[in-house]
């Protein structure tokens, strides 16, 4: 991994923790509204925790006048999230033009089974980031972002691999998105049934949901004498 320093913190907005620790929204665009606003928070610790819990995300943007949502990988370095794509993709990244996008990550913790369909829900942790991504043009920052993405999938994996070739780097673009405008929304606990439904003979509660890894399956063309890598063993226990 490169020893370049991570990118500087966003200069245009700062995290401003409130007394309750939930923070204040970086802009009106990410403010949680209506009756679920008590589930929202904006502090950097909460935002970072969800982004760091999974490399998988969705990004939304407009292409040729049409909204598009795509799944991809993300990796956080301080107050920025990094994304990568093929240089031949239709994302239209340019060094001169910021790329307005929205990024979201959701972790499902359980199915909330109520006594009525209206009150069924899920327990979850989610983060939404809105902002202008910019193309990374510095080679060392690009390498750091790519290594961090690999390590976000499996900690320690980047050090086990060969370095990217010039051909691979030229075929890849990396974008940096500031976390200045981000909000967290969560739900926890049992169902919120109506008082008049409490005596119904219907089971109610929460079915916990977790993600686990199974035993590693070697590639069919892998030599028999190559052991499972430490990064993979760390994932699978």
URPEWO-V490240 format. One record per helix or strand of 2 or more residues. SS is the DSSP state (H for helix, E for strand). FROM is the first residue (numbers start at 1). TO is the last residue. If there is no record, write none. Layout:
ss: <SS & SS>
from: <FROM & FROM>
to: <TO & TO>
This chain:
ss: <H & H & E & H & E & E & E & E & H & E & H & H & H & E & E & H & E & H>
from: <28 & 34 & 40 & 44 & 56 & 66 & 80 & 99 & 117 & 121 & 139 & 158 & 166 & 172 & 182 & 195 & 205 & 230>
to: <30 & 39 & 41 & 53 & 63 & 77 & 86 & 113 & 119 & 135 & 153 & 160 & 170 & 178 & 187 & 197 & 208 & 236>
